């Protein structure tokens, strides 16, 4: 028995680095069978049998015999496509809803002495995956450009930073790398997911959203937002998913550490590898709402100053999740297509840390009663930010409502390009349109509480400028007040400057001012440097009270600090199987030494993950690291690198080049 090479091309599995046959369901593949004599259709009876799981049963779809004659067929279609001497070529079409995973293959022949079967031979095992090219498959995506991006592309760009200062992170999904497919199947085995559920993309993605985090099930990744990564790899240091998945499979232990984009990136590898179209999306100003309403509450004391102890909800500067494409036969028509799944452990769903699949269409229309977790995602993109004034006796009064801050922009990578694509309009209607109000009212019907009050707007506007600052720079913060009344206005203003994690959690305050003013200019020295955390963002919240009217003015600004860059260069003849060289260079621009520095590098189709450790890089000094590699695939690709140490996170660089065949 021998699988035909043409199967790989027809089934879009030619990029998998594997010794086994890999095909997609709902589509014919060819198997050549060599008998000990020519086949006689009239008298010879045989079947090709496929078996998956530990106790195969025909009724459960885990044992499938495939017959060559029209008269006798099973759930998988079989036909003879060619005979030549002792060789029979058989075309086999797995059902479009069959179980996804690794099957054993046997040939059974009916003889006068009963059924004789070939011996178990691992080299005849094959993998059957989801098929977005097959119209009958639940993951069918009728758009070749999207399929190419969301199933076949290994190079990813993940967006982060702030919505008015978007940064990019390169990632190698590596779904075709050696061992990655087995790792994805191991994740399902480890979750003890019944084998019979593994053909249903709804069940597979829901189970995987729980299994990719280690909370409550010893899943793949341990989350850590503390800034201390002594016992693992810093989330900002990873360059791709391969290391994480292969380490999890070999150690059988959760891998340290991840934050939201790492969860989303590894989940994306899992989905693309199994054939479920998927993409990583980033929501800028993502509300993480602790009490299940559609409000993010910021509490001020009676002077207009933020009460940090009582402000529980947080707004993440950005949050990454995944969208995967599938039909939803469990929902009314119209809610299939892109679904949100999220493996970052934020809240429990049915008792476990998981989220989705939630229909993007249902979220847009406020139909948040539909499974799974649509209400949670709806709040992430639609919360109102409500400022409350808390008086001494504890009563709270809403003084300002900002309905446009949260879910400001949702981005993903453009298919077939390295540009970004704004998909905010797939999650929400434009602010102020009647459809937007209808969607929000619909959500309220299903129990999402919104802020009803509409406090009068102050007649003074407060504007904070956009700043571009490199780490270690001094900078000025200018506040601009616009008085829209005809009278003089005096404001008592509180400026709160703090270093925040991207999750909106404050690490430490470095500035607190209480000036009374008409306009203000503030010179900030490097006070913030000693408080910096990775992905350091400076978060300014200015709140104030107008003396003459008692009205509250507020403004919020996230400033993302610019990091030094890594230089990556490739040299040599860019041809398949020809040796090339990648060089990474870095100069420490600071007045202090960097200690405990890790550099990582990899590239899809050209280089498996590599890393290097430097115990010390003195102030002002440079390092150069060179690696040889051999491309094994033609086409455009990248080598990506990161540098990471406790004093400096989030440093990366990349080189893009084209490999000739």
N, C-alpha and C positions, 0 to 999 in steps of 0.2 A: 504494500500500500504506500502510495506516495502522493502528497498534495502537489498541485500544479502551481508553478511560479506565478502564472498570470493572475492567480487569486489576489495577490497583494495589491496589484495596481487597481483591479476592479473594485476592491473593497476598501481602498484608501488606507491600507495598513502598511504601505511600503516603508514608512519612516520608522516603524518599530524596530528597535535593536533586540531581536529575539530569535531563538533557534526554532521556534514553533510556528505552526500555521495560525494566523490570526485573521478571522473573518468577521463580517457584520451580519446581524440577523435580518431575515426578510429578503435576502438576496442570494442568488445561486453561487455556489463555489464548486470547483471540480476536484475529484479525488481519483487517482489512477490506482487500480487494483490488479495485481499480477497473480493469476491462478496458475495451476500446474498443467493446464491444458486449455484450448480455446473454449469460450463460453457458448453454450447452446441454449438460447432463450426458451425453447419449447420445454426442455426438461430440467435445466438447472435452476434451483431456487436458492437465492442468497439475500442477505440484508446487511446494510451497514448500520451498526448500533452505536449510539452515543449515550454516555452515562456521566452524570454529575452528582456529587455529594456522596455521603457515606451509605445511604440505604436507598438505592435507586428503585423507583416505582413508576410504571407507565402512567397511572392515574394522576400522579403529581407532576408529570412532565420532567422527571429526573432520569427516566430511561426512555429513549426514543429510537425505535427501529425504523430505518428508512429503506423502502422497497423500490426495486427498479421498474416494476410494471405498473401500468395505469390501473389495472384491475384491483391492485392492492396498494393502498397508500395510507400513511399515518398523518400525524399533524405536521410533519416535515415532508416536503415533496421530494421525490427522487425520480431520476430518469437516466437512461444510458445515453451518453452523448457521443461515444465513440468506442469501437472495438477493433483491436488489431492483434492478431495471433492470440497470445494468452493474456493480453492486457485489456481491461475494461475501464473506460473513463466514465465516471458517474457524476452527474450534476445533482447537488443536494441543496435544497433551500430551507434553512431553519425558519420556523414560524416567526413572524414579526414581533411576537410578544413572548418569545422563549426566554428562559433563564439566562442571565449574562454571567459568564465565568469560564472556568477551565474544564473541558470535557475530555473523557477518555473515548477512544474510537476503536471499535472491533469490527471484524467481518465474521458473520455467522453463515454457515453453509448447511443446507439440509442434505443429509446423506442417508443411505439405507439404514445406517446405524444410529440415527437421531441427528441432533444439531451439533455441528462441530464449530468451535469458535477460535479465532486467533488468540495467541497468548497476549497477556498484558505487555505493552511496549510503550514506555514513556515518550519515545520520540514521535509517537502517533497522537499524542495529546494535542488538542487545539483549543484556542480561546474564541469565544463568541461574544461580540460587543454590541452595544446599542448602535442603531443605524440611522443617522439624520438624513441619509440620502434615500431612504425607503419610505414611500408614502404611507404604508400601513404601520410604521413604527411610531410609538407615542412621542418620540423625540424628533420626528421629521421636521426639518427646517428648509423651507423651499426658497433658499436664497444662497447661491453658490459662494458669493463674496463673504457673507456672514459665516457660512460653514467653514470656509477656508480659515477665517480668523478664529472662530470660536471652538473649532475642533482640532484643526491641523497646525495652528501657529504655536510655537514653543516660546517665542520671545514676547514678554509682556512689558507694558508700561503701567505703573500704578501711580495714581495722582495723590498728592498729599499737600501739606502746607496750609495756606489760608485761601479763602475763595477769591480774594483780590490779589493773591500772590502765589499762584499754583506752582508746586514743585513736582518733579517727576522722579520715580524710582524704577530702574530697569529690573526685570526679574526673569530668570530662566525657568519656565514651568517644567521643561524637560520631560513631558509626558511620554516621550518615545524612548527615553534612556533605558539602558539595560536594568532590569529588576524593578522598574517603577510599576509596571502592570501587575506583577505579583504582589507588590506592596499594597496596591489599591484593593486587590482581592483579599489580602490578609486583613485589611481594616474591616472588611465586611465579616470575615470569619471571626475576628476578635470580638466583634459586637454581638456575636451569636445570633446574627440575623438569619431567620429561617431561609433556607436555600430557595424555597418556592416563591419568596417575595422579591427575589433579585432580578426579576424581569420588569418590575414596575418602577419607573423613574421617580414617582412620587415617594414611594417607600424608601428607595435607595438614597435619595437626596436628604430625606428627613433623618434617616438613621445616620448618614454621614455627617450631617451638621452637628449631631451630638458626639460622634466618634472623633472628630478632628480636634476637639478640646479634651483635656484630661479630667475635667470636672466630672465626677460621678461614674466614670466608666473606663478609667485608665487609657483614655484616648491618646491621639498622636502628640498634641502640643500643650505645654504648660504655659499659661499666661503669666506675665510679670510686668507690672507697671510701676515697680518700686524704684528703678534706677540702679539697683544692685544686682548684677548678673554674674557674680563670682562663680556660681556653681553651674554655669551653662554658657550658651552663646547669646550675646546681646541681640534682641530682635532686629536692631538696625544693621547687624553684621551679615546676615544671610544674603546670599546672592541668588538663590533659587531653591526649588523644592526637592531636588534629587537627594541631597545629603540628608534632609530631614526624614524623608520617606524610607530610604534605605537603612538609616540608623534605627528607625522605629522597628522595622521588620527584623533586623538582626539582634537588637538588644531587647526587644519586646517590652520596652519601657518608654513612658512618655518623654518627649524631647524638650529640653529647656533652651531658649524661651521664645514666646511669641507675643506680639500685639496684633491689632486688628488686621493689618495688611498681610501679615505672615499667615494668619488663619485663612484669609480670603485667597491668597496666592496658592497655598498648598491644596485647599479645597478645589481651586480652579484646575490644578493638575489632575486631581482625582476625577473630576467630571469630564475633562477633555480626554483623558486616558481611556475612560470607559465608553466614550462616544456620546456623552450628553453635551450638547452645545452650551458653552458657558463663558462668562466674562466677569472681570472684577470691576465693580463700580465704586465710586467715592462720593459720599454725600458730605458737602461742606456745611458746617454748623449743624451737627447731628444731635438732636435732643435725646439725652438718656434720662428718661422720666421715671423717678422712683415710685410714684404713687398712682400710675395708671391713668392719669388724666391728660388732657391735651394742653397742659400748661407747664411752662418751666418757670418756677417761682424764684425771684431774686428779692431778698428781703432787706429793706433799709431801716435804719433806726430813725428816730424823729428828726434828726438833723440832715438826713439824706445820705448817711454813710452806710456802706454795705455791711450787713450783719453776717459774717462768714459762718458763725456757728449754726445759724438757723437756715442758711441757704443749702438745701440738700440736693436738689436736682443739678445735673451738670450738662453743659453743652460742649460736646466734643468739637474741636476745630474741624475735624473731619472724621469720618468713619467709613471703613471699607467693608463691603459685603459682596456676595456673588449673585448674579442672575443666571438661571439655567432655563433652557427652552424645552417645553413639553406641552402636550395636551392635558387638560384637566377634566376627564370624564366624570369626576366626583363633584364638579361644580356646574352651575348652569352654563349654557353656551356663551361664548364671548370672553371667558376668563382663562383660556389657555394662553400659550405664548410664553413670554418672559415671566419667570417666577423668582422672587427673592429668597435666597437661603443664606444663612449667616451662622458661622461656626464660632464667632467670638462669644465667650460666655458672659452675657450681660444679665439676662433674666431667665428663669426656668419656664419651660413650656411643657405641659403635661408631666411635670415633676422632674424634667431633665433640662440641662443647659443646652438648648438648641433653638433654632428659629427657622421656620419655613417648611415647605415651599409656600410662599404667599404670592398670589397673583398681582403683578404690577398694575394690571388693568383694574382690578378690584380696589387697590389702594388709591388709584387716581379718582375713582368714582365714589370713594367713601363707603364701599360695600365691605366693611371690615368684619362682618360676621363670618365670612368664609374662611375655612381652614387653609393654611395654618399660620397663626400669629400676625394676620394682616393689621390688627389694631396696633401692635407694637411698632411695626414699620411705619404705619400711617403717622404715629406720633413723632417718629424720628425725623420725618420730613415736613410736618405740619404744625408743630407746637407753637403756641403763642408765648412770647416771653413777657411775663407780668412782673412789674416792679411793685412791691407792696411797701407801704410805710407802716412800721410797727410802733405803736405808741407805748408809753411806759406801762400802761395797764394791760398790754398784750393784745389789744385789738389791732386787726390788720385791715388796711384800706388800700385797694388797688389805686396807684397814682399814675401809672403809665403802662400801656399795652403796646408791644411791638409784634405785629402779626407777620412781618416779612423776614425776620432775622434767620429763623431756623429753616433748614432745607433750602438754602440760598442757591445751591447749584449742585447738580448730580452729573458726574463725568465718567466716561469710559474711553478706552482707546478706540480710534477709528479703525474699521476693518481695512486691512491691507495697507495701512499707513502708520506713520509714527506721530500723527497729530491727535489731538483730543476731540472727543465728540460730546456735546452737551445734550444730555437726555433728560434734563429737568422736566420737560413738558410731558414725558411719559409717566411721571409720578404725580404731577399736579397741573391744574389749569392755571393760566396766568392770573396773578393777583388781581382781585377786583372784578373778574368776569363773573357773570351769573352762574356759569357752570361750577366755578370754584365754590361759590356760596352753597350751591346745591349739594356738592360733594361733602362739604363740612357739615351741613345740616343732616345729611344721610348718616355720617359718622356719629353724630350726636344721638340719632335715633337708636343706634346700636350701643349706646352707653358711654361714648367718649365725652367727657365733660370739658367744655371750653369756658373761657373767661367771657362773661356776658357784658360786664361793665365796659364803658368806653369813656375813660376820664378825658376831660377837655385837654387838648394839646396846649402846651405852653406857647406864649407868643415870642419865645426866644429859642432859636435853633442852635445846637451845639455841634460843631464839625471837628472830627479828628483827622489829620492828614494821613496819607499813605506814606510809610517810611521804608526805605531799603537800608538795612544795617548789616554789616559783617560782624561776626563775633569779635568782641574786644574793642569795637569802635565806641567813641563818645557820640552822642547824638542829641538833637534838640527836639522837644515835643512842643508843637505849637497848637494851642486851642483857639478855635475861631468861634466867636459868638455872633449870631446874626439876630439883631433886635427887629422884630416885625411889627412892634407896636409904635405908637407916636410918642410914647413917654420914655423917660429914662428907666432903665432896669439895672438892679444890682443883684449879683448872684453870689451866694455862699457855696463854694464848690469844693468837692472832695476828689482828689485824684489818687486813684489806687493803681500802682504799678506792681505787677507781680510776675514771677516766672511761673509758667504753667506747663504741665504736661499737655500733650495734644488732646487728652481726654477732658480738658477743662479743669482738672484738679490742680489747686494751687500748691506749689512747692514752697515758695517763700515770697514775702513781700519785700521789695527793695525801695519802695517810694511811697510816701504818704504825705500829701500836702493839703493844707486847708486855707487857700487864699480867698480873699474877697476881691472881686475883680470886675473889670470891664473886658479886658483881654489879657492873655497870659502867655509868657514864653518861658519854658523850663529847660534848663541845660542839664543833661544827665551824663554823669561820668560813668566810669566802668563799675559802678556800684553793683550792677547785676551780675558781674562775671563770677563772683564766688558762689552764686546761687544756681548757676546754670545746670540744667538737667539735659538729658538727650532730647533731641527734637526740640531744642529750647525755643519757646515762644515767649515773647513779652506780651502780657495781656493788660491793657489799660481799660479801666472802667472809670468814667468820670460821671459823678452824680452831683446834683446841686439843687438848691432851692432858690427860687426868685423871691427876694424879700418883699417886693411890693405886692405880689399876687399869691405867694405861697405855692406856686406851681413847681413841679419837679422837672428838671431836664436831665437827660442821660445820654451817654454815648459809649459804645464799646468798640475796641479795636484790638485785633490780634496782629502782632508784628513778628514775622518769622525771621529768625536771624540767619544770615548767609554763612555757609561753611566754606572753608578752603576746599579745593578740588584735588582729585587724583588725576594724574595724566596716564592714559592708557594708549599704547601704540602697538600696532602689529606690523611685522615685516616678513619678507620672504615671498615666494611665489604662491599666490592664493589659488592653489589647485587641490582637488581631492587627492589624498594619499601623499601629498608633498609636505615636508616638514616646514613649519612656520614658527615665528617667535613672537611672544607677547611680552611687552615691557611695561611695568607699572612704576611711576615715579611720584614721589611726594616730598614736599618741603614743609617742615614745621614752622609756621609763620609766627608762633607765639614767643613770649619772653620767658616761657617755662618749658621744661622737658615734658614729653609725652611718655607715659609708662604703660607697659602691658598692652602693646599694640598688636592687633590681629589684622592681617590683610587676606581677603578671599578673592578668588577669581574663577570664572567659568564662562562657557558659551555654548549655545545650542548647536549640536551637530559638529562642534569643533573641539570642545574641551570639557572634561568632567570636572567637578568642583575641586579646587586646590586651595590650600591656605598656608600662611607663613606667619610666624610669631617673632616680634621684635621686643625685647625687654625694655629698651629705652631709645627714644629719638630726641637728642638734645635740642634745645632752642635753636632755631635757625638752620639746623642741619637737614640734609636730604637723604632719601634712601632710593635705591633702584632694585627692583625684583624682576628677574627674567625667567620665563617658562617656555619650553619648547612644546609644540602641539602639532597634531596631524589631523586636518579636517577630513571627515568621512562622508561629507554630504555637500552637494553643490547648492548655490543660492545665497541670498543676502543673509548675513548673520551678525552677531555682536559678541565681543568679549567684554564682560562687565566685571567691575572690581569694587570692593568696599574696603574702607579702613575704619577700624573701630578700637577705641580704648575708653577707659572710664572718664577721662577728661574731655574726650571729643568723640561724639557719635555722628552718624549720618554723613559720612564723607564717601563720595563715590565718583566713579568715572567710567567711561565706556568707549570702545572703538568699534565702528561699524565698517564692514567690508564685505565684498562679494567673492565667493569661492567658485572658481570655474570647474566644470566637470573634467 
